[in-house]
């Protein structure tokens, strides 16, 4: 390894995976089959793990390099994504245009009360991206973030040595000296163990929500709707047993929990939000992820990294889109002072 690629010299986050445009609809109620719901408002925003995470970091004012990798379609949505990256100083040289395809989009149905959302996804160009265009030997980033697993057909495909193509890609990044991070999509399926399991063996930082963690490990994290703290801790321990190298961070509506390979354990409550604050929860998980990765990249204490993730997610929920609610790091952290830690009253 050359001196320039030594881990101590590395800087920045390279994020690859889904590049999506979200079409967000605010609805009065989620309807039953053959029933009507009213669309009260609509907007367009960013979607997909790398897009949201990098844009969140840019809006928080991260001073280290930000770089994206993936595919967009040959259409106006693809042009919008590339221009948005340029505008926010996100290096897009590894985001290619796939000829004759459409950019991925998601219809996000967001309920007015509480911000619960349901997703209808068109994979488009994302489905064929496998990361083979990344030459990690020429990459100076410190962290490679891959997401969303379970929503990237070529990445989720089988690999003879590593189990999945995603696991093989993460292995390549590690071999070149990068730390690795993953995020997964929430879906109701039995694919978690088969697809996420192999990737965990190649992951340094695993950041997900309690439902995803439960599906990967089989550990029960809620009973009659109540969060089980012991279940969360057991989930984190199981994720380490499955191969995670350095950090597990699990977020949930009540707060978050992180555990390091050295055994440090930190709980952080969610902020006590006033009624009506939440305009939507889309993107909150990615915002939490961006805050934690910010702290990991900068070498902050685990408590500060969790606080940053919590505040970034809180800022995100002030807007129905995935990233428009984000603001500078100082402004995000000020939300903890403004609201304090406690039960969500919204």
C-alpha contacts under 8 A as a table, 3 or more apart, distances in Angstrom:
res1	aa1	res2	aa2	distance
1	X	5	X	6.33
1	X	6	X	6.71
1	X	176	X	7.87
2	X	5	X	5.45
2	X	6	X	6.65
3	X	6	X	5.35
3	X	9	X	7.76
4	X	9	X	6.11
4	X	10	X	7.63
4	X	140	X	7.66
5	X	9	X	6.28
5	X	10	X	6.28
5	X	139	X	7.87
5	X	140	X	6.03
5	X	177	X	7.18
6	X	9	X	5.39
6	X	10	X	6.53
6	X	177	X	7.02
7	X	10	X	5.10
7	X	142	X	6.73
7	X	177	X	6.20
7	X	178	X	7.11
9	X	140	X	7.97
10	X	140	X	5.35
10	X	141	X	5.42
10	X	142	X	4.74
11	X	64	X	6.15
11	X	65	X	6.68
11	X	140	X	6.47
11	X	141	X	4.93
11	X	142	X	4.81
11	X	143	X	7.94
11	X	297	X	7.94
12	X	64	X	4.88
12	X	65	X	4.34
12	X	66	X	5.71
12	X	67	X	7.78
12	X	140	X	7.53
12	X	141	X	4.55
12	X	142	X	5.36
12	X	143	X	6.66
12	X	297	X	7.62
13	X	64	X	7.70
13	X	65	X	6.46
13	X	66	X	5.26
13	X	67	X	6.32
13	X	141	X	5.42
13	X	142	X	6.04
13	X	143	X	4.90
13	X	144	X	6.01
13	X	145	X	7.16
14	X	66	X	6.14
14	X	67	X	4.67
14	X	68	X	5.71
14	X	69	X	7.29
14	X	141	X	6.09
14	X	142	X	7.94
14	X	143	X	6.25
14	X	144	X	4.89
14	X	145	X	6.22
15	X	49	X	7.98
15	X	50	X	4.84
15	X	51	X	7.91
15	X	53	X	7.88
15	X	54	X	7.19
15	X	66	X	7.96
15	X	67	X	6.31
15	X	68	X	5.03
15	X	69	X	6.14
15	X	144	X	5.73
15	X	145	X	4.55
15	X	146	X	5.89
15	X	147	X	7.86
16	X	49	X	7.99
16	X	50	X	5.51
16	X	68	X	5.73
16	X	69	X	4.37
16	X	70	X	5.62
16	X	131	X	7.55
16	X	144	X	7.61
16	X	145	X	6.31
16	X	146	X	5.12
16	X	147	X	6.61
17	X	48	X	7.47
17	X	49	X	6.89
17	X	50	X	6.09
17	X	69	X	6.67
17	X	70	X	5.48
17	X	126	X	7.20
17	X	129	X	7.43
17	X	146	X	5.79
17	X	147	X	5.10
17	X	148	X	6.31
17	X	152	X	7.10
18	X	47	X	7.74
18	X	48	X	4.67
18	X	49	X	6.07
18	X	50	X	6.44
18	X	51	X	7.35
18	X	70	X	6.81
18	X	71	X	7.88
18	X	104	X	7.99
18	X	126	X	5.74
18	X	147	X	6.53
18	X	148	X	6.37
18	X	151	X	7.66
18	X	152	X	7.09
19	X	47	X	6.38
19	X	48	X	5.09
19	X	49	X	7.50
19	X	50	X	6.91
19	X	51	X	5.80
19	X	70	X	6.90
19	X	71	X	6.99
19	X	72	X	6.67
19	X	81	X	7.82
19	X	103	X	7.73
19	X	104	X	6.71
19	X	126	X	6.84
20	X	46	X	6.27
20	X	47	X	4.45
20	X	48	X	5.17
20	X	51	X	7.53
20	X	103	X	6.88
20	X	104	X	4.89
20	X	105	X	5.01
20	X	106	X	6.95
21	X	44	X	7.03
21	X	45	X	5.90
21	X	46	X	4.96
21	X	47	X	5.17
21	X	48	X	7.89
21	X	77	X	7.00
21	X	81	X	7.97
21	X	103	X	7.75
21	X	104	X	6.54
21	X	105	X	4.67
21	X	106	X	6.41
22	X	44	X	5.72
22	X	45	X	5.03
22	X	46	X	5.55
22	X	47	X	5.32
22	X	105	X	5.63
22	X	106	X	4.82
22	X	107	X	6.03
22	X	108	X	6.53
22	X	321	X	7.68
23	X	42	X	7.24
23	X	43	X	6.10
23	X	44	X	4.78
23	X	45	X	6.55
23	X	105	X	7.22
23	X	106	X	6.02
23	X	107	X	4.85
23	X	108	X	5.95
24	X	42	X	5.46
24	X	43	X	5.24
24	X	44	X	5.93
24	X	45	X	7.23
24	X	107	X	6.08
24	X	108	X	4.68
24	X	109	X	6.25
24	X	110	X	7.04
24	X	320	X	7.10
24	X	321	X	6.62
25	X	39	X	6.18
25	X	40	X	7.38
25	X	41	X	5.88
25	X	42	X	4.41
25	X	43	X	6.71
25	X	107	X	7.40
25	X	108	X	6.03
25	X	109	X	5.10
25	X	110	X	5.96
26	X	39	X	5.71
26	X	40	X	5.43
26	X	41	X	5.10
26	X	42	X	6.06
26	X	109	X	6.21
26	X	110	X	4.83
26	X	111	X	5.86
26	X	112	X	5.93
26	X	320	X	7.83
27	X	30	X	7.04
27	X	37	X	6.45
27	X	38	X	5.51
27	X	39	X	4.54
27	X	40	X	5.53
27	X	41	X	7.40
27	X	109	X	6.58
27	X	110	X	5.88
27	X	111	X	5.00
27	X	112	X	5.83
28	X	37	X	6.38
28	X	38	X	5.73
28	X	39	X	6.82
28	X	40	X	6.83
28	X	111	X	5.85
28	X	112	X	5.54
28	X	113	X	7.66
29	X	37	X	5.89
29	X	38	X	7.46
29	X	111	X	5.70
29	X	112	X	7.30
30	X	37	X	6.42
30	X	109	X	7.92
30	X	111	X	6.60
31	X	34	X	7.83
31	X	35	X	5.47
31	X	36	X	5.89
31	X	37	X	5.60
32	X	35	X	5.39
32	X	36	X	7.88
39	X	42	X	7.39
43	X	321	X	7.31
44	X	321	X	7.11
45	X	321	X	5.31
45	X	322	X	6.39
45	X	323	X	7.27
45	X	324	X	7.66
46	X	51	X	6.69
46	X	52	X	6.32
46	X	321	X	7.15
46	X	322	X	5.97
46	X	323	X	6.63
47	X	51	X	6.27
47	X	52	X	5.96
47	X	105	X	7.75
47	X	106	X	7.62
47	X	283	X	7.54
47	X	322	X	6.57
48	X	51	X	5.50
48	X	52	X	6.00
48	X	147	X	7.53
48	X	148	X	7.06
49	X	52	X	5.38
49	X	53	X	5.89
49	X	146	X	7.65
49	X	147	X	5.19
49	X	148	X	5.86
49	X	183	X	7.20
49	X	286	X	6.28
50	X	53	X	5.22
50	X	54	X	5.88
50	X	68	X	6.63
50	X	69	X	7.92
50	X	145	X	7.32
50	X	146	X	7.19
50	X	147	X	6.54
51	X	54	X	5.53
51	X	55	X	6.04
51	X	68	X	7.44
52	X	55	X	5.23
52	X	56	X	5.92
52	X	283	X	7.08
52	X	286	X	6.22
52	X	287	X	7.27
52	X	322	X	6.76
52	X	323	X	6.33
53	X	56	X	5.15
53	X	57	X	6.21
53	X	286	X	5.70
53	X	287	X	6.37
53	X	289	X	7.01
53	X	290	X	5.04
54	X	57	X	5.11
54	X	58	X	6.15
54	X	66	X	6.36
54	X	67	X	7.54
54	X	68	X	7.58
54	X	90	X	7.26
54	X	290	X	7.42
55	X	58	X	4.96
55	X	59	X	6.14
55	X	85	X	7.84
55	X	88	X	7.14
55	X	90	X	7.81
55	X	323	X	7.01
56	X	59	X	5.12
56	X	60	X	6.14
56	X	287	X	6.34
56	X	290	X	6.45
56	X	323	X	6.19
56	X	326	X	6.22
57	X	60	X	5.05
57	X	61	X	6.34
57	X	62	X	5.50
57	X	290	X	6.14
57	X	291	X	7.55
57	X	294	X	7.23
58	X	61	X	5.14
58	X	62	X	5.65
58	X	66	X	7.74
58	X	88	X	6.36
58	X	89	X	7.58
58	X	90	X	7.72
59	X	62	X	7.62
59	X	88	X	7.94
59	X	326	X	6.17
59	X	327	X	5.50
59	X	328	X	5.86
60	X	326	X	6.93
60	X	327	X	5.48
60	X	328	X	3.94
60	X	329	X	4.53
60	X	330	X	7.99
60	X	332	X	7.82
61	X	328	X	5.77
61	X	329	X	6.51
62	X	294	X	7.48
65	X	90	X	7.62
65	X	91	X	7.95
65	X	141	X	7.53
66	X	89	X	7.51
66	X	90	X	5.14
66	X	91	X	6.20
67	X	90	X	5.38
67	X	91	X	4.48
67	X	92	X	6.17
67	X	94	X	7.87
68	X	90	X	6.88
68	X	91	X	6.21
68	X	92	X	5.40
68	X	93	X	7.63
68	X	94	X	6.22
68	X	95	X	6.25
69	X	92	X	6.91
69	X	93	X	7.63
69	X	94	X	4.54
69	X	95	X	4.69
69	X	96	X	7.80
69	X	131	X	7.64
69	X	134	X	7.69
70	X	94	X	6.47
70	X	95	X	4.67
70	X	96	X	6.37
70	X	126	X	7.08
70	X	129	X	6.15
70	X	131	X	7.16
71	X	95	X	5.37
71	X	96	X	4.93
71	X	97	X	5.75
71	X	98	X	6.23
71	X	103	X	7.98
71	X	125	X	5.73
71	X	126	X	5.71
71	X	129	X	6.21
72	X	78	X	5.04
72	X	81	X	7.96
72	X	95	X	7.05
72	X	96	X	6.31
72	X	97	X	5.05
72	X	98	X	6.07
72	X	101	X	7.99
72	X	102	X	7.13
72	X	103	X	4.90
72	X	104	X	7.24
72	X	125	X	5.49
72	X	126	X	6.90
73	X	77	X	7.48
73	X	78	X	5.29
73	X	97	X	5.52
73	X	98	X	5.21
73	X	99	X	6.71
73	X	100	X	7.17
73	X	101	X	4.84
73	X	102	X	4.12
73	X	103	X	4.01
73	X	104	X	7.49
73	X	124	X	7.28
73	X	125	X	5.52
74	X	78	X	6.23
74	X	79	X	7.76
74	X	97	X	5.92
74	X	98	X	6.16
74	X	99	X	5.56
74	X	100	X	6.05
74	X	101	X	5.85
74	X	102	X	6.02
74	X	103	X	7.12
75	X	78	X	5.36
75	X	79	X	6.43
75	X	101	X	7.96
75	X	102	X	6.28
75	X	103	X	6.86
76	X	79	X	4.96
76	X	80	X	6.09
77	X	80	X	4.95
77	X	81	X	6.35
77	X	103	X	6.10
78	X	81	X	5.19
78	X	82	X	6.41
78	X	97	X	7.42
78	X	102	X	7.87
78	X	103	X	5.63
79	X	82	X	5.27
79	X	83	X	6.12
80	X	83	X	5.18
80	X	84	X	5.98
81	X	84	X	5.03
81	X	85	X	6.25
82	X	85	X	5.15
82	X	86	X	6.38
82	X	92	X	6.74
82	X	95	X	7.80
83	X	86	X	5.05
83	X	87	X	6.09
84	X	87	X	5.05
84	X	88	X	6.24
85	X	88	X	5.20
85	X	89	X	6.02
85	X	90	X	4.76
85	X	91	X	6.85
85	X	92	X	6.49
86	X	89	X	5.06
86	X	90	X	5.86
86	X	91	X	7.01
86	X	92	X	7.34
87	X	90	X	7.70
91	X	94	X	7.84
92	X	95	X	5.15
93	X	96	X	7.31
94	X	133	X	7.34
94	X	134	X	7.17
98	X	101	X	5.89
98	X	125	X	6.38
101	X	124	X	6.57
101	X	125	X	5.87
102	X	124	X	5.32
102	X	125	X	5.95
103	X	123	X	7.77
103	X	124	X	5.42
103	X	125	X	5.52
103	X	126	X	7.54
104	X	121	X	7.68
104	X	122	X	5.48
104	X	123	X	4.84
104	X	124	X	4.51
104	X	125	X	6.13
104	X	126	X	6.42
105	X	121	X	6.17
105	X	122	X	5.43
105	X	123	X	6.93
105	X	124	X	7.68
106	X	119	X	6.38
106	X	120	X	5.46
106	X	121	X	4.35
106	X	122	X	6.09
107	X	119	X	5.81
107	X	120	X	5.03
107	X	121	X	6.47
108	X	117	X	6.38
108	X	118	X	5.79
108	X	119	X	4.78
108	X	120	X	6.54
108	X	282	X	7.90
109	X	117	X	5.32
109	X	118	X	5.12
109	X	119	X	6.38
110	X	115	X	5.64
110	X	116	X	5.63
110	X	117	X	4.24
110	X	118	X	6.60
110	X	280	X	6.52
110	X	320	X	7.78
111	X	114	X	6.74
111	X	115	X	5.16
111	X	116	X	5.38
111	X	117	X	6.19
111	X	280	X	7.91
112	X	115	X	5.69
112	X	116	X	7.89
112	X	279	X	7.30
112	X	280	X	7.80
113	X	116	X	7.62
114	X	278	X	6.65
114	X	279	X	7.71
114	X	280	X	7.36
114	X	346	X	6.71
115	X	278	X	6.44
115	X	279	X	5.99
115	X	280	X	4.18
115	X	281	X	5.41
116	X	280	X	6.97
116	X	281	X	6.46
117	X	280	X	7.64
117	X	281	X	7.06
117	X	282	X	6.83
123	X	126	X	5.63
123	X	127	X	5.68
123	X	151	X	7.66
123	X	152	X	7.87
124	X	127	X	6.04
125	X	128	X	6.12
125	X	129	X	7.28
126	X	129	X	5.52
126	X	152	X	6.31
126	X	153	X	7.86
127	X	151	X	7.77
127	X	152	X	5.25
127	X	153	X	4.85
127	X	154	X	6.04
128	X	152	X	7.60
128	X	153	X	6.62
128	X	154	X	5.37
129	X	132	X	7.95
129	X	152	X	7.33
129	X	153	X	7.93
129	X	154	X	5.99
129	X	155	X	7.01
130	X	133	X	7.96
130	X	154	X	5.21
130	X	155	X	5.11
130	X	165	X	7.13
130	X	166	X	7.63
131	X	134	X	5.72
131	X	155	X	7.70
131	X	169	X	6.77
132	X	135	X	7.78
132	X	169	X	7.95
135	X	138	X	5.68
135	X	139	X	6.77
136	X	139	X	4.85
136	X	172	X	7.18
136	X	173	X	5.88
136	X	176	X	5.92
137	X	176	X	5.72
141	X	144	X	7.20
141	X	178	X	6.86
142	X	177	X	7.93
142	X	178	X	5.30
142	X	179	X	6.20
142	X	297	X	7.37
143	X	178	X	5.39
143	X	179	X	4.68
143	X	180	X	5.56
143	X	181	X	7.12
143	X	297	X	7.52
144	X	170	X	7.86
144	X	173	X	6.88
144	X	178	X	6.37
144	X	179	X	6.19
144	X	180	X	4.86
144	X	181	X	6.16
145	X	180	X	5.84
145	X	181	X	4.50
145	X	182	X	5.58
145	X	183	X	7.85
146	X	149	X	7.44
146	X	170	X	7.97
146	X	180	X	7.78
146	X	181	X	6.21
146	X	182	X	4.85
146	X	183	X	6.52
147	X	182	X	5.69
147	X	183	X	4.85
147	X	184	X	5.97
147	X	185	X	7.94
148	X	151	X	5.59
148	X	152	X	6.76
148	X	182	X	7.44
148	X	183	X	5.39
148	X	184	X	4.52
148	X	185	X	5.47
149	X	152	X	6.07
149	X	155	X	7.35
149	X	156	X	6.64
149	X	166	X	7.71
149	X	182	X	7.59
149	X	183	X	6.52
149	X	184	X	4.61
149	X	185	X	6.34
149	X	195	X	7.63
149	X	196	X	7.15
150	X	153	X	7.43
150	X	156	X	6.25
150	X	184	X	6.38
150	X	185	X	6.11
150	X	191	X	7.68
150	X	192	X	7.69
150	X	195	X	7.09
150	X	196	X	7.96
151	X	156	X	7.68
151	X	184	X	7.91
151	X	185	X	6.67
152	X	155	X	5.28
152	X	156	X	5.88
153	X	156	X	5.20
153	X	157	X	6.18
154	X	157	X	5.18
154	X	165	X	7.04
155	X	164	X	6.92
155	X	165	X	4.88
155	X	166	X	4.64
156	X	164	X	5.76
156	X	165	X	6.06
156	X	166	X	6.04
156	X	195	X	6.21
157	X	164	X	5.50
157	X	165	X	5.72
157	X	166	X	7.84
158	X	163	X	5.58
158	X	164	X	4.31
158	X	165	X	6.01
159	X	162	X	5.63
159	X	163	X	4.73
159	X	164	X	4.47
159	X	165	X	5.22
159	X	168	X	7.25
160	X	163	X	5.98
160	X	164	X	7.71
161	X	168	X	7.78
162	X	165	X	7.28
162	X	167	X	5.79
162	X	168	X	5.44
162	X	198	X	6.54
163	X	167	X	6.77
163	X	168	X	7.72
163	X	195	X	7.83
163	X	198	X	5.56
164	X	167	X	5.24
164	X	168	X	6.44
164	X	195	X	6.60
164	X	198	X	6.53
164	X	199	X	7.25
165	X	168	X	5.01
165	X	169	X	6.17
166	X	169	X	5.06
166	X	170	X	6.22
166	X	199	X	6.42
167	X	170	X	5.12
167	X	171	X	6.12
167	X	198	X	5.88
167	X	199	X	4.21
167	X	200	X	7.66
167	X	201	X	7.62
167	X	202	X	6.19
168	X	171	X	4.99
168	X	172	X	6.33
168	X	199	X	7.95
169	X	172	X	5.13
169	X	173	X	6.41
170	X	173	X	5.08
170	X	174	X	6.26
170	X	180	X	6.52
170	X	199	X	7.32
170	X	202	X	5.74
170	X	203	X	7.08
171	X	174	X	5.12
171	X	175	X	6.11
171	X	202	X	5.55
172	X	175	X	5.07
172	X	176	X	6.34
173	X	176	X	5.24
173	X	177	X	6.62
173	X	178	X	5.46
173	X	179	X	7.38
173	X	180	X	7.14
174	X	177	X	5.12
174	X	178	X	4.95
174	X	179	X	5.97
174	X	180	X	6.74
174	X	202	X	7.46
175	X	178	X	7.38
179	X	203	X	7.70
179	X	204	X	6.02
179	X	205	X	7.89
180	X	202	X	7.32
180	X	203	X	5.19
180	X	204	X	5.14
180	X	205	X	6.25
181	X	203	X	5.74
181	X	204	X	5.97
181	X	205	X	4.63
181	X	206	X	5.80
181	X	207	X	7.49
182	X	203	X	6.97
182	X	205	X	6.89
182	X	206	X	5.64
182	X	207	X	6.61
183	X	206	X	6.96
183	X	207	X	5.96
183	X	208	X	6.01
184	X	208	X	6.83
184	X	212	X	7.40
185	X	212	X	7.71
186	X	211	X	7.48
186	X	212	X	6.10
189	X	192	X	7.24
190	X	193	X	7.30
190	X	215	X	7.89
191	X	194	X	5.41
191	X	195	X	6.03
191	X	196	X	7.92
192	X	195	X	5.48
192	X	196	X	5.31
192	X	197	X	7.12
192	X	215	X	6.18
192	X	216	X	5.20
193	X	196	X	5.49
193	X	197	X	4.90
193	X	215	X	7.54
193	X	216	X	5.27
193	X	217	X	7.45
194	X	197	X	5.75
194	X	198	X	7.17
195	X	198	X	6.30
195	X	199	X	7.08
196	X	199	X	5.25
196	X	200	X	6.29
196	X	216	X	6.86
197	X	200	X	5.42
197	X	201	X	7.30
197	X	216	X	7.17
197	X	242	X	6.86
198	X	201	X	5.75
198	X	202	X	7.60
199	X	202	X	5.44
199	X	203	X	6.52
200	X	203	X	5.05
200	X	206	X	7.79
200	X	239	X	7.53
200	X	242	X	6.24
200	X	243	X	5.14
200	X	244	X	5.32
201	X	242	X	6.55
201	X	243	X	4.11
201	X	244	X	5.97
201	X	245	X	7.78
202	X	243	X	7.08
202	X	244	X	7.08
202	X	245	X	7.77
203	X	206	X	6.63
203	X	243	X	7.21
203	X	244	X	5.21
203	X	245	X	6.06
204	X	244	X	5.55
204	X	245	X	4.34
204	X	246	X	4.94
204	X	247	X	6.35
205	X	244	X	6.84
205	X	245	X	6.96
205	X	246	X	5.95
205	X	247	X	4.78
205	X	248	X	6.00
205	X	249	X	7.83
206	X	244	X	6.77
206	X	247	X	6.26
206	X	248	X	4.88
206	X	249	X	6.30
207	X	248	X	5.99
207	X	249	X	4.77
207	X	250	X	5.94
207	X	251	X	7.90
207	X	289	X	6.28
208	X	212	X	6.31
208	X	213	X	6.48
208	X	249	X	6.58
208	X	250	X	5.21
208	X	251	X	6.40
208	X	285	X	7.52
208	X	289	X	7.92
209	X	212	X	5.44
209	X	213	X	6.14
209	X	250	X	5.09
209	X	251	X	4.67
209	X	252	X	5.74
209	X	285	X	7.36
210	X	213	X	4.97
210	X	214	X	6.02
210	X	221	X	6.78
210	X	232	X	7.13
210	X	250	X	5.95
210	X	251	X	6.19
210	X	252	X	5.80
211	X	214	X	5.11
211	X	215	X	6.27
211	X	221	X	7.57
212	X	215	X	5.11
212	X	216	X	6.23
213	X	216	X	5.22
213	X	217	X	6.18
213	X	219	X	7.91
213	X	235	X	6.30
213	X	236	X	7.88
213	X	239	X	7.98
213	X	250	X	7.44
214	X	217	X	5.31
214	X	218	X	5.22
214	X	219	X	5.04
214	X	220	X	6.07
214	X	221	X	6.37
214	X	235	X	6.61
215	X	218	X	5.39
215	X	219	X	7.47
217	X	235	X	6.31
217	X	238	X	6.34
217	X	239	X	6.90
219	X	231	X	6.33
219	X	234	X	7.12
219	X	235	X	5.96
220	X	223	X	7.60
220	X	228	X	7.80
220	X	231	X	5.83
221	X	227	X	5.98
221	X	228	X	5.12
221	X	229	X	7.43
221	X	230	X	7.87
221	X	231	X	4.63
221	X	232	X	5.80
221	X	235	X	7.90
222	X	225	X	5.58
222	X	226	X	5.18
222	X	227	X	4.56
222	X	228	X	5.33
222	X	231	X	7.65
223	X	226	X	5.23
223	X	227	X	6.75
223	X	228	X	6.99
228	X	231	X	5.07
228	X	232	X	6.41
229	X	232	X	5.10
229	X	233	X	6.37
230	X	233	X	5.11
230	X	234	X	6.05
231	X	234	X	5.01
231	X	235	X	6.00
232	X	235	X	5.04
232	X	236	X	6.37
232	X	250	X	7.72
232	X	257	X	7.60
233	X	236	X	5.20
233	X	237	X	6.30
233	X	257	X	7.92
234	X	237	X	5.04
234	X	238	X	6.07
235	X	238	X	5.09
235	X	239	X	6.21
236	X	239	X	5.13
236	X	240	X	6.51
236	X	248	X	6.02
236	X	249	X	7.70
236	X	250	X	7.67
236	X	258	X	7.80
236	X	259	X	6.82
237	X	240	X	5.21
237	X	241	X	6.35
238	X	241	X	4.84
238	X	242	X	6.15
239	X	242	X	4.96
239	X	243	X	6.55
239	X	244	X	6.01
239	X	248	X	7.35
240	X	243	X	5.19
240	X	244	X	4.63
240	X	245	X	6.77
240	X	248	X	7.60
240	X	261	X	7.67
241	X	244	X	7.19
244	X	247	X	7.04
244	X	248	X	7.40
245	X	261	X	6.72
246	X	260	X	5.69
246	X	261	X	4.79
246	X	262	X	7.99
247	X	258	X	7.13
247	X	259	X	5.89
247	X	260	X	4.54
247	X	261	X	6.06
248	X	258	X	5.56
248	X	259	X	5.41
248	X	260	X	6.52
249	X	256	X	7.18
249	X	257	X	5.75
249	X	258	X	4.22
249	X	259	X	6.59
250	X	256	X	5.57
250	X	257	X	5.28
250	X	258	X	6.27
251	X	255	X	6.03
251	X	256	X	4.20
251	X	257	X	6.48
251	X	285	X	7.52
251	X	288	X	7.72
252	X	255	X	5.38
252	X	256	X	5.87
253	X	270	X	6.95
254	X	269	X	6.05
254	X	270	X	5.43
254	X	343	X	7.23
254	X	344	X	7.80
255	X	267	X	7.57
255	X	268	X	5.51
255	X	269	X	4.05
255	X	270	X	4.18
255	X	271	X	7.98
255	X	310	X	7.45
256	X	267	X	5.90
256	X	268	X	5.20
256	X	269	X	6.36
256	X	270	X	7.42
256	X	306	X	7.23
256	X	310	X	7.71
257	X	265	X	7.37
257	X	266	X	5.70
257	X	267	X	4.54
257	X	268	X	6.29
257	X	306	X	7.84
258	X	265	X	5.79
258	X	266	X	5.29
258	X	267	X	6.64
258	X	302	X	7.51
258	X	306	X	7.48
259	X	263	X	6.33
259	X	264	X	5.51
259	X	265	X	4.51
259	X	266	X	6.50
260	X	263	X	5.34
260	X	264	X	5.22
260	X	265	X	6.74
261	X	264	X	7.41
266	X	302	X	7.11
266	X	303	X	6.41
268	X	303	X	7.72
268	X	306	X	6.74
268	X	307	X	7.06
269	X	341	X	5.83
269	X	342	X	6.45
270	X	310	X	6.57
270	X	341	X	5.83
270	X	342	X	6.24
270	X	343	X	7.08
270	X	344	X	7.32
271	X	310	X	7.70
271	X	311	X	7.91
271	X	314	X	7.44
271	X	336	X	6.48
271	X	339	X	6.05
271	X	340	X	5.59
271	X	341	X	4.35
271	X	342	X	5.54
271	X	343	X	7.04
271	X	344	X	6.72
272	X	339	X	5.44
272	X	340	X	5.75
272	X	341	X	5.31
272	X	342	X	4.51
272	X	343	X	5.20
272	X	344	X	4.81
272	X	345	X	6.66
273	X	277	X	6.39
273	X	278	X	7.94
273	X	339	X	6.18
273	X	343	X	7.70
273	X	344	X	5.20
273	X	345	X	5.89
273	X	346	X	6.37
274	X	277	X	5.71
274	X	339	X	7.96
274	X	344	X	7.38
274	X	345	X	5.80
274	X	346	X	5.83
275	X	278	X	7.72
275	X	345	X	5.65
275	X	346	X	3.92
276	X	279	X	7.26
276	X	346	X	5.84
277	X	317	X	7.66
277	X	318	X	6.03
277	X	346	X	6.89
278	X	281	X	7.25
278	X	317	X	5.18
278	X	318	X	5.29
278	X	319	X	7.37
278	X	346	X	7.04
279	X	317	X	5.80
279	X	318	X	5.26
279	X	319	X	5.11
279	X	320	X	5.07
280	X	317	X	5.22
280	X	318	X	6.94
280	X	319	X	6.03
280	X	320	X	4.25
280	X	321	X	7.11
281	X	284	X	5.49
281	X	316	X	7.46
281	X	317	X	5.22
281	X	320	X	7.00
281	X	322	X	7.85
282	X	285	X	7.75
282	X	317	X	7.40
282	X	320	X	6.76
282	X	321	X	6.36
282	X	322	X	5.24
283	X	286	X	5.21
283	X	287	X	6.13
283	X	313	X	7.76
283	X	316	X	6.78
283	X	317	X	7.90
283	X	321	X	7.17
283	X	322	X	4.02
283	X	323	X	6.69
284	X	287	X	4.95
284	X	288	X	6.14
284	X	312	X	7.73
284	X	313	X	4.53
284	X	314	X	7.28
284	X	316	X	5.69
284	X	317	X	6.36
284	X	322	X	6.96
285	X	288	X	5.07
285	X	289	X	6.19
285	X	313	X	6.67
286	X	289	X	4.85
286	X	290	X	6.08
286	X	313	X	7.71
287	X	290	X	5.01
287	X	291	X	6.26
287	X	309	X	6.59
287	X	312	X	5.33
287	X	313	X	4.85
287	X	316	X	6.61
287	X	323	X	7.75
288	X	291	X	5.20
288	X	292	X	6.31
288	X	308	X	7.55
288	X	309	X	3.92
288	X	310	X	5.80
288	X	311	X	7.72
288	X	312	X	5.82
288	X	313	X	4.98
289	X	292	X	5.21
289	X	293	X	6.07
289	X	309	X	6.27
290	X	293	X	5.12
290	X	294	X	5.98
290	X	309	X	6.68
290	X	312	X	7.70
291	X	294	X	5.02
291	X	295	X	6.44
291	X	305	X	6.45
291	X	306	X	7.38
291	X	308	X	4.90
291	X	309	X	3.86
291	X	310	X	7.50
291	X	311	X	7.91
291	X	312	X	6.03
292	X	295	X	5.18
292	X	296	X	6.16
292	X	305	X	4.80
292	X	306	X	5.91
292	X	308	X	6.49
292	X	309	X	5.07
293	X	296	X	4.87
293	X	297	X	5.88
293	X	305	X	7.62
294	X	297	X	5.28
294	X	298	X	6.27
294	X	305	X	7.26
295	X	298	X	5.12
295	X	299	X	5.90
295	X	300	X	4.98
295	X	301	X	7.52
295	X	302	X	7.68
295	X	304	X	7.04
295	X	305	X	4.55
295	X	308	X	7.43
296	X	299	X	5.07
296	X	300	X	6.22
296	X	305	X	6.87
297	X	300	X	7.90
300	X	304	X	6.30
300	X	305	X	6.28
301	X	304	X	5.46
301	X	305	X	6.41
302	X	305	X	5.04
302	X	306	X	6.20
303	X	306	X	5.25
303	X	307	X	6.16
304	X	307	X	4.93
304	X	308	X	6.04
305	X	308	X	5.12
305	X	309	X	6.22
306	X	309	X	5.02
306	X	310	X	6.08
307	X	310	X	5.04
307	X	311	X	6.10
307	X	333	X	7.59
308	X	311	X	5.15
308	X	312	X	5.98
308	X	329	X	7.88
308	X	332	X	7.49
308	X	333	X	6.46
309	X	312	X	5.14
309	X	313	X	6.14
310	X	313	X	5.22
310	X	314	X	6.18
311	X	314	X	4.92
311	X	315	X	6.14
311	X	332	X	5.28
311	X	333	X	5.68
311	X	335	X	6.34
311	X	336	X	6.59
312	X	315	X	5.13
312	X	316	X	6.17
312	X	326	X	6.62
312	X	332	X	5.78
312	X	333	X	7.82
313	X	316	X	4.97
313	X	317	X	6.40
314	X	317	X	5.29
314	X	318	X	6.95
314	X	332	X	7.91
314	X	335	X	7.72
315	X	318	X	5.53
315	X	319	X	7.90
315	X	325	X	5.33
315	X	326	X	5.35
315	X	327	X	7.19
315	X	332	X	6.22
315	X	335	X	7.70
316	X	319	X	6.10
316	X	321	X	7.85
316	X	322	X	6.52
316	X	323	X	6.04
316	X	324	X	6.98
316	X	325	X	4.41
316	X	326	X	5.33
317	X	320	X	6.75
317	X	325	X	6.63
318	X	325	X	5.49
319	X	322	X	7.57
319	X	323	X	7.85
319	X	324	X	6.23
319	X	325	X	4.93
321	X	324	X	5.95
321	X	325	X	7.47
322	X	325	X	7.53
323	X	326	X	5.66
326	X	332	X	7.47
327	X	331	X	6.11
327	X	332	X	6.19
328	X	331	X	5.15
328	X	332	X	6.16
329	X	332	X	5.07
329	X	333	X	6.17
330	X	333	X	5.16
330	X	334	X	6.08
331	X	334	X	5.04
331	X	335	X	6.84
332	X	335	X	5.54
332	X	336	X	7.82
333	X	336	X	5.75
333	X	337	X	7.40
334	X	337	X	5.18
334	X	338	X	6.23
335	X	338	X	4.87
335	X	339	X	5.97
335	X	340	X	7.72
336	X	339	X	5.45
336	X	340	X	5.06
336	X	341	X	6.96
337	X	340	X	5.56
